[in-house]
């Protein structure tokens, strides 16, 4: 890595920290149906508005030593952790894919899934707003593919995959989840089906197979572990969005290798 590229990736990491800070706002306010813009961020204990320095991702938390400057209320370490992980996500995506549509495509998917995961863990819901935002973003990024039917669109703005692959990924992912909902009679929610529709659109047909396989494996392993620890019974439901999100993350970075391994195993 050259000095220039090191500066560039450092900037990408910092931008990711800022997006992580905004994601904290989304995760906190969206389930409560509050505006994401107003009022300004404040301490949930004493309602003291946060100053400029306190709003700086990571740095603000360290300066405050994890406490409100006014009332001393402890600030959850999850806030800087989300910021840091989002920064790492931005860095990793651009480092792997470079500066192209593929990077933007997968970054949008994983960023939204990160927010969905945190909300599902906190509230046991998959917010329609984030799923809709993901589908709208995907549709916008596929506009060049539509235009390419009639015009000669530059390759660098073309989406990561063919329209047909995105459509069949969306269709198959949604249908499989719908069948599971019908068979399980409520064991899985409609929110998970909507989420899988969105994921399928981004990862395509082959990616959908990988995500579903890994998602159910992760969910089963965690479910069995919780039942062994007697923290869960067979009648209890686990939030499934985190496992689909983790599976999508793995698919983005190593999906092709997993698919090749699986095909070779089946021969």
Legacy VTK file of the C-alpha trace (Angstrom):
# vtk DataFile Version 3.0
C-alpha trace
ASCII
DATASET POLYDATA
POINTS 267 float
0.000 0.000 0.000
1.477 3.341 -1.071
1.400 6.498 1.043
-1.285 8.028 -1.181
-3.511 4.964 -0.917
-2.945 4.870 2.856
-4.263 8.447 3.096
-7.205 7.528 0.886
-8.200 4.480 2.918
-7.792 6.459 6.134
-10.247 8.997 4.730
-12.633 6.171 3.810
-12.414 4.851 7.365
-13.210 8.312 8.760
-16.188 8.658 6.423
-17.322 5.245 7.648
-17.105 6.475 11.251
-19.417 9.368 10.367
-21.901 7.007 8.714
-21.679 4.818 11.805
-22.586 7.810 13.958
-25.648 8.427 11.791
-26.523 4.734 11.971
-26.665 5.026 15.763
-29.254 7.777 15.330
-31.274 5.629 12.919
-31.198 2.576 15.182
-32.312 4.591 18.200
-34.943 6.836 16.621
-36.488 4.817 13.795
-38.236 2.190 15.980
-39.586 5.034 18.150
-40.905 6.770 15.007
-38.882 9.894 15.746
-37.381 12.258 13.202
-33.848 11.374 12.133
-33.019 15.071 11.732
-34.579 16.928 14.640
-34.129 17.504 17.511
-30.304 17.487 17.733
-28.680 14.598 19.590
-28.815 14.911 23.361
-28.245 12.926 26.538
-31.198 10.565 27.153
-30.809 11.156 30.898
-30.773 14.954 31.255
-31.571 16.031 27.667
-28.409 18.146 27.442
-27.681 18.821 23.774
-24.395 17.340 22.608
-21.709 19.789 21.541
-19.570 19.679 18.419
-16.662 17.832 20.038
-18.986 15.295 21.651
-20.482 14.461 18.262
-17.122 13.547 16.716
-17.230 9.767 16.169
-15.067 7.803 18.633
-13.205 10.945 19.761
-16.252 12.371 21.527
-16.758 9.176 23.513
-13.107 9.106 24.565
-13.102 12.782 25.583
-16.213 12.279 27.702
-14.758 9.040 29.123
-18.049 7.351 28.340
-20.165 9.657 30.498
-22.471 12.642 29.997
-20.627 15.880 30.811
-23.709 17.246 32.625
-25.358 14.426 34.577
-22.627 11.793 34.490
-24.924 9.184 32.961
-22.942 6.323 31.421
-22.925 6.245 27.612
-23.306 2.776 26.142
-20.051 1.526 24.583
-22.185 0.228 21.728
-22.218 3.691 20.172
-18.468 3.923 19.523
-18.391 0.215 18.654
-20.995 0.706 15.907
-19.021 3.686 14.608
-15.783 1.705 14.592
-17.307 -1.348 12.897
-18.915 0.832 10.226
-15.545 2.431 9.571
-14.012 -1.034 9.217
-16.836 -2.043 6.876
-16.207 0.943 4.596
-12.480 0.234 4.569
-12.918 -3.498 3.884
-15.426 -3.027 1.054
-13.333 -0.516 -0.871
-10.137 -2.430 -0.184
-11.624 -5.610 -1.675
-13.613 -4.211 -4.607
-11.861 -0.939 -5.362
-13.642 2.272 -6.289
-16.438 1.021 -8.519
-20.133 0.192 -8.588
-19.552 -3.192 -6.957
-18.177 -1.483 -3.860
-21.101 0.948 -3.703
-23.583 -1.853 -4.365
-22.389 -4.061 -1.517
-21.717 -1.169 0.836
-25.347 -0.054 0.637
-26.524 -3.607 1.316
-24.276 -4.252 4.324
-24.802 -0.796 5.819
-28.581 -1.251 5.777
-28.285 -4.795 7.106
-26.150 -3.549 10.001
-28.936 -1.168 10.999
-31.608 -3.844 10.561
-29.613 -6.245 12.728
-29.282 -3.799 15.615
-32.964 -2.887 15.493
-34.060 -6.529 15.313
-31.894 -7.399 18.315
-33.348 -4.491 20.321
-36.991 -4.526 19.251
-37.612 -7.824 17.413
-38.723 -5.988 14.283
-37.415 -5.597 10.751
-38.255 -1.986 9.865
-40.038 -1.609 6.543
-38.399 1.800 6.105
-34.887 0.350 5.876
-35.961 -2.532 3.636
-37.738 -0.085 1.332
-34.666 2.177 1.323
-32.536 -0.797 0.297
-34.869 -1.749 -2.549
-35.115 1.843 -3.787
-31.318 2.178 -3.712
-30.964 -1.077 -5.668
-33.521 0.100 -8.234
-31.613 3.371 -8.636
-28.326 1.548 -9.188
-29.972 -0.660 -11.819
-31.114 2.345 -13.874
-27.953 2.194 -16.049
-28.793 -1.438 -16.860
-32.235 -0.345 -18.101
-30.718 2.466 -20.122
-28.150 0.081 -21.567
-30.954 -1.635 -23.489
-31.175 1.405 -25.758
-27.964 3.343 -25.055
-24.289 2.507 -24.808
-23.828 3.058 -21.061
-20.249 3.219 -19.693
-19.194 -0.003 -17.992
-18.040 1.702 -14.795
-21.588 2.799 -13.867
-23.202 -0.549 -14.668
-24.561 -2.516 -11.674
-22.729 -5.437 -10.151
-24.954 -8.109 -11.703
-27.452 -8.592 -14.557
-31.030 -7.536 -14.004
-32.215 -11.117 -14.492
-29.915 -12.385 -11.728
-31.141 -9.715 -9.311
-34.778 -10.480 -10.190
-34.432 -14.239 -9.691
-32.476 -13.715 -6.468
-35.278 -11.517 -5.159
-37.968 -13.920 -6.348
-36.408 -17.145 -5.064
-35.388 -15.628 -1.732
-38.864 -14.258 -1.139
-40.691 -17.429 -2.195
-38.545 -19.696 -0.016
-39.085 -17.475 3.013
-42.825 -17.336 2.294
-43.000 -21.138 2.178
-41.159 -21.336 5.508
-43.601 -18.853 7.043
-46.562 -20.937 5.844
-45.068 -24.236 6.996
-43.916 -22.932 10.364
-47.250 -21.163 10.952
-45.789 -18.007 12.381
-42.404 -19.396 13.376
-40.857 -16.793 11.087
-42.128 -13.282 10.489
-43.036 -11.436 7.313
-40.255 -8.970 8.071
-37.669 -11.676 7.440
-39.292 -12.450 4.097
-39.152 -8.778 3.068
-35.532 -8.620 4.169
-34.674 -11.669 2.086
-36.354 -10.055 -0.928
-33.975 -7.135 -0.573
-30.914 -9.312 0.018
-31.740 -11.484 -2.996
-31.873 -8.412 -5.205
-28.314 -7.490 -4.215
-26.636 -10.914 -4.122
-28.411 -12.634 -7.015
-29.568 -16.223 -7.348
-26.324 -17.936 -6.359
-25.775 -15.532 -3.482
-29.317 -16.138 -2.274
-28.582 -19.851 -1.973
-25.420 -19.142 0.028
-27.122 -16.614 2.308
-30.080 -18.880 3.061
-27.834 -21.863 3.736
-25.499 -19.962 6.052
-28.343 -18.047 7.705
-30.176 -21.207 8.718
-26.942 -22.869 9.870
-26.077 -19.889 12.077
-29.612 -19.658 13.420
-29.719 -23.369 14.224
-26.341 -23.336 15.978
-27.230 -20.338 18.131
-30.688 -21.738 18.879
-29.265 -25.087 20.012
-26.628 -23.336 22.116
-29.257 -21.196 23.845
-31.445 -24.230 24.511
-28.494 -26.084 26.043
-27.888 -23.059 28.281
-31.641 -23.056 29.040
-32.005 -19.481 27.831
-34.410 -20.529 25.119
-37.175 -23.075 24.623
-38.459 -24.609 21.390
-41.446 -22.271 21.513
-39.326 -19.116 21.722
-38.480 -17.211 18.548
-35.028 -15.914 17.695
-34.534 -12.722 15.680
-33.486 -14.082 12.287
-32.314 -10.848 10.640
-28.893 -10.943 12.361
-28.156 -14.378 10.861
-29.238 -13.337 7.379
-27.092 -10.219 7.748
-24.044 -12.164 8.896
-24.565 -14.637 6.065
-24.809 -11.744 3.585
-21.562 -10.266 4.905
-19.783 -13.587 4.447
-21.295 -13.997 0.993
-20.069 -10.566 -0.128
-16.479 -11.364 0.814
-16.269 -15.130 0.352
-19.470 -16.217 -1.417
-17.796 -17.444 -4.593
-15.356 -19.625 -2.656
-18.178 -21.087 -0.571
-20.241 -21.822 -3.672
-17.297 -23.515 -5.394
-16.577 -25.584 -2.283
-20.229 -26.654 -2.057
-20.433 -27.627 -5.744
-17.223 -29.664 -5.500
-18.576 -31.352 -2.381
-21.732 -32.409 -4.203
-19.847 -34.037 -7.079
LINES 1 268
267 0 1 2 3 4 5 6 7 8 9 10 11 12 13 14 15 16 17 18 19 20 21 22 23 24 25 26 27 28 29 30 31 32 33 34 35 36 37 38 39 40 41 42 43 44 45 46 47 48 49 50 51 52 53 54 55 56 57 58 59 60 61 62 63 64 65 66 67 68 69 70 71 72 73 74 75 76 77 78 79 80 81 82 83 84 85 86 87 88 89 90 91 92 93 94 95 96 97 98 99 100 101 102 103 104 105 106 107 108 109 110 111 112 113 114 115 116 117 118 119 120 121 122 123 124 125 126 127 128 129 130 131 132 133 134 135 136 137 138 139 140 141 142 143 144 145 146 147 148 149 150 151 152 153 154 155 156 157 158 159 160 161 162 163 164 165 166 167 168 169 170 171 172 173 174 175 176 177 178 179 180 181 182 183 184 185 186 187 188 189 190 191 192 193 194 195 196 197 198 199 200 201 202 203 204 205 206 207 208 209 210 211 212 213 214 215 216 217 218 219 220 221 222 223 224 225 226 227 228 229 230 231 232 233 234 235 236 237 238 239 240 241 242 243 244 245 246 247 248 249 250 251 252 253 254 255 256 257 258 259 260 261 262 263 264 265 266
